[in-house]
Amino acid sequence: MSDFQDFLKRQLAYVAIGEFKSGRFEEAQKLYEQAVATYGDGFRGTYLLQEPGTDRGIAIIFWESAADMEANHTEAHDSLMKKMAPLFVSQPQTSFCEVVCDIQATDIAQTDVVQVNTAPTAVS
């Protein structure tokens, strides 16, 4: 039954959408990369997206669970976030999402039928 429960478990995505002061995106990116380097167990990956020609961006951080995300909230991470805060035009919008569909290019390339990794919706 444990394997089935693991199948039902979904990854969590922390999403932040914000805009940095003019010309400050690169500095913020370096701090972001340093913060991500502090993550350990439960961290599954991240994307930092930048709208071309602007200082607006989206950060998406994938976690195995909310507990893992909370466990990685360390003093070192807080310190880096405090350094990043004054670089924003205004406080970024943040949210938490469940990953409900995960399609990789290799999933499509290896089969004629797309295999989508989904699980029934269950909020814990």
C-alpha positions as CSV (number, residue, x, y, z in Angstrom):
1,M,0.0,0.0,0.0
2,S,3.0,2.4,0.6
3,D,3.9,2.4,-3.1
4,F,0.4,3.4,-4.0
5,Q,0.4,6.2,-1.4
6,D,3.7,7.4,-2.8
7,F,2.1,7.5,-6.3
8,L,-0.7,9.7,-4.9
9,K,1.7,12.1,-3.3
10,R,2.3,15.3,-5.4
11,Q,5.2,17.6,-5.5
12,L,4.7,21.1,-4.3
13,A,5.8,24.2,-6.3
14,Y,6.5,27.5,-4.6
15,V,5.9,30.3,-7.2
16,A,7.0,33.9,-6.8
17,I,6.3,36.6,-9.4
18,G,8.0,39.9,-9.1
19,E,9.8,42.8,-10.6
20,F,13.2,44.1,-9.6
21,K,14.4,47.7,-9.7
22,S,15.9,48.7,-13.0
23,G,19.1,46.9,-13.7
24,R,19.0,44.8,-10.6
25,F,17.9,41.4,-12.0
26,E,21.4,40.0,-12.4
27,E,22.3,40.8,-8.7
28,A,19.0,39.2,-7.6
29,Q,19.8,36.2,-9.7
30,K,23.1,35.7,-8.0
31,L,21.5,35.9,-4.5
32,Y,18.7,33.5,-5.7
33,E,21.4,30.9,-6.8
34,Q,23.1,31.2,-3.5
35,A,19.8,30.7,-1.6
36,V,19.0,27.6,-3.7
37,A,22.5,26.2,-3.0
38,T,21.5,26.0,0.7
39,Y,18.6,23.6,0.0
40,G,18.9,19.9,0.8
41,D,16.5,17.0,1.4
42,G,13.2,17.3,-0.5
43,F,14.4,20.0,-3.0
44,R,13.5,18.8,-6.5
45,G,14.7,21.6,-8.7
46,T,14.0,25.2,-9.7
47,Y,13.4,27.6,-12.6
48,L,14.1,31.3,-12.6
49,L,12.4,32.9,-15.6
50,Q,13.0,36.5,-16.8
51,E,10.7,38.3,-19.2
52,P,13.0,39.5,-22.0
53,G,14.1,43.1,-21.9
54,T,12.7,43.7,-18.4
55,D,13.5,43.2,-14.8
56,R,10.3,41.1,-14.2
57,G,10.6,37.4,-13.4
58,I,9.1,34.2,-12.0
59,A,10.8,31.8,-9.7
60,I,9.4,28.3,-9.4
61,I,10.9,26.0,-6.7
62,F,9.9,22.3,-6.6
63,W,9.7,20.5,-3.3
64,E,8.8,16.9,-2.4
65,S,6.5,18.2,0.4
66,A,5.6,21.3,2.4
67,A,7.5,19.8,5.3
68,D,10.7,19.6,3.2
69,M,10.3,23.2,2.1
70,E,9.9,24.3,5.7
71,A,12.8,22.2,6.9
72,N,15.0,24.0,4.3
73,H,14.0,27.4,5.7
74,T,17.3,28.1,7.4
75,E,19.1,31.1,8.8
76,A,21.4,31.2,5.8
77,H,18.4,31.3,3.5
78,D,16.7,34.1,5.5
79,S,19.9,36.1,5.3
80,L,20.1,35.9,1.5
81,M,16.4,36.7,1.2
82,K,16.9,39.8,3.4
83,K,19.7,40.9,1.0
84,M,17.3,40.4,-2.0
85,A,14.3,42.2,-0.5
86,P,15.4,45.8,-1.3
87,L,16.1,44.8,-4.9
88,F,12.3,44.4,-5.6
89,V,10.1,47.2,-6.9
90,S,7.4,45.8,-4.6
91,Q,6.9,42.6,-2.6
92,P,6.5,39.7,-5.0
93,Q,3.3,37.7,-5.3
94,T,3.8,34.2,-4.0
95,S,1.7,31.1,-4.0
96,F,1.9,27.3,-3.5
97,C,0.8,24.9,-6.2
98,E,0.6,21.1,-6.5
99,V,2.2,19.7,-9.6
100,V,-0.7,18.0,-11.4
101,C,0.9,17.3,-14.7
102,D,4.6,16.5,-15.5
103,I,5.4,16.0,-19.2
104,Q,9.1,15.8,-20.2
105,A,10.4,15.9,-23.8
106,T,11.8,12.4,-23.2
107,D,8.3,11.2,-22.4
108,I,7.2,12.3,-25.9
109,A,10.3,11.3,-27.8
110,Q,10.3,7.7,-26.4
111,T,6.7,6.8,-27.2
112,D,4.0,7.5,-29.8
113,V,1.6,8.1,-26.9
114,V,2.3,10.8,-24.3
115,Q,2.4,9.4,-20.9
116,V,1.3,12.0,-18.4
117,N,2.4,11.7,-14.8
118,T,-0.8,12.7,-12.9
119,A,-2.4,11.6,-9.7
120,P,-5.9,12.1,-8.2
121,T,-6.3,15.5,-6.5
122,A,-5.7,15.2,-2.8
123,V,-4.9,18.1,-0.6
124,S,-3.2,17.3,2.7
